[in-house]
C-alpha cells in the first residue's frame, strides 16, 4: 500500500476531472423528469415546500401537521432549491445530486491520499457504476447529505490519526455536527464506535489518544455549536413534541421495532450491500480476502471496521431499508478499488469465476424484469422496457472475453461503462416512464384545486405535492361525514377498498390507479 502526501489537484488532475465529469453525467441529467411520487420523497418535498411558503426554518410541517421523522438539513437545501428554481421536482432533488458529486469528489481526494491515484480512480468508478448509489442521489431524501458528511468525517479522522494535521480533526467534528442536523444521533454514535474499535485494533486506545490527541471536549463544543441551536429551537417551538417524536419514535422504535412495514431478515443489510454495489460487488469476496491479508495497513483496517460496524448495527435493527448501510459504501468501494489496483495478469484466473457468475446474473436480469413488470397491473404494458437491460449481459460477455485475453483494464472499463450508461438510460427514460404511471400522476388532474380535499384512511402523500393542498385526514366515516357537513363540495382521496362506503354516502369514483409495486389501489371520489 502507498500513502500520498498533501492533496495536490495540479498533479495528475486528469483523473480528478474525469471523476467529476462522470459524477455530473451520473447525477444531474433528467433530474426533474420523474414525478414526485416515492412515499418518503413526496413527504420531504412537500414538507420543504410548506416550510418555504411559511418562511419557517424551525418547525418541519407536512400537511399542516408536525413532522418528526428527520432533522431538517435536507429540507433547508430543498427550500434553497425552491428559492433558486421554483417549486419543481428538479428543485427538490438539485442539492441531492450536487451532494452526490461532492461525495464522489471527497472520496476520490481522500482515497488518492491513502492508496494512490489509480486506486482512488477505481474506488470512484465502483461507486459511479452503482445503480443504487445513483438512485439515492436522485431523490428528495436526507441520505445524500448524511452520506457526504459521514464519509467525509470518517476519512477526516483517519487522516488526522495518520498525520496529526489539526485541520482534519476540526473537519471531522464539523462534519459530525452537520451530519447530526442531517439525520440525528446516528451521525455521532457510529463514527465514534468506529474510531474506538479502530484504535483498539491499532493498539492505540490510550487516555492520551482519547483525551489529548482527539480533544473530545473541544469536539463536543464544535458539534453542539453547530447542531444544538436548531434542536433547542424546535424543542421550544413545539413544547417538546418534535423532540419526543424524533428520538423516541423515529430512533429507538425504528431500531427496536419494524416501522412502516420495513422489516425482514438480519441478512438483508448484507444483501443490500451486495446488490447495491453491483456490478463490482462480484469481486467483494476477493476484496475481503485482500483486506484480511493487508489488515495491518491503516486505511484497510479502518475501511473493514467501518463496513462491519454498519453491517452489524443495521442487521440488528428491526427496521431494514436499502439506504441504511450506504455511508459504508465508500469504504467497501475503497477495498474493491485497492484490490482491483493490484491484480495482475498472473492473477486474472481469480476473476474469471466471478465474471462467469456475473454473466449468468446479467443474462437472467432482463427476463426477470420482464416478468416483474408484466405482473404489475399498473405498468404491465411497459414490459418492453426490460429489453434496455440487454446492454448488461452483452457487456458482461465482452468483459469475460477480455479476461480470457488478459486485458484487465478492458474488463474493468467495460463493466463500469455498461452500468454508468445503463444508469443514464434508467434515469432518463425507464424510471420516468414507469413512475409516470403512478396513480397520483393519473388522477390529480381530475380534482378541482379549488375544492376542499379529504382522505378516508391512508392516502399517497404525493397528492399534497401535486395539488399543493392541505388534505384533511379522516380516520373513519364518522369523521368524514363531519368534515363533509362543513365542506359539501369536497373531493375525497382514499383506497379502492373504501369504495362501497363512499358510494353509500353519495360519492362516485372518478379515477383510480394501483400504487406501483404496492398492493393498494388509490382512488378519487366526488359527489354524485
Secondary structure, 3 states (H helix, E strand, C coil): CCCCCCCCCCCCHHHHHHHHHHHHHHHCCCCCCCCCCCHHHHHHHHHHHHHHHHCCCCCCEECCEECCCCCCHHHHHHHHHHHHHCCCHHHHHHHHHHHHHHHHHHHHHHHHHHHCHHHHHHHHHHHHHCHHHHHHCCCCCCHHHHHHHHHHHHHHHHHHHHHCCHHHHHHHHHHHHHHHHHHCCHHHHHHHHHHHHHHHHCCCCCHHHHHHHCCHHHHHHHHHHHHHHHHHHHHHHCCCHHHHHHHHHHHHHHHHCCCCCCCCCCCHHHHHHHHHCCCHHHHHHHHHHHHHHCCCCHHHHHHHHHHHHHHHHHHHCCCCCCCHHHHHHHHHHHHHHHHHHHCCHHHCHHHHHHHHHHHHHHHHHHHHHHHHHHCCCCCHHHHHHHHHHHHHHHHHHHHHHHHHCCCHHHHHHHHHHHHHHHHHHHHHHHHHHHHCCCHHHHHHHHCCCCCCEEEECCCCCHHHHHHCCCCEEECCHHHHHHHHHHCCCCEEEEEHHHHHHHHHCCEEEEEEEECCCCCCEEEEEEEC
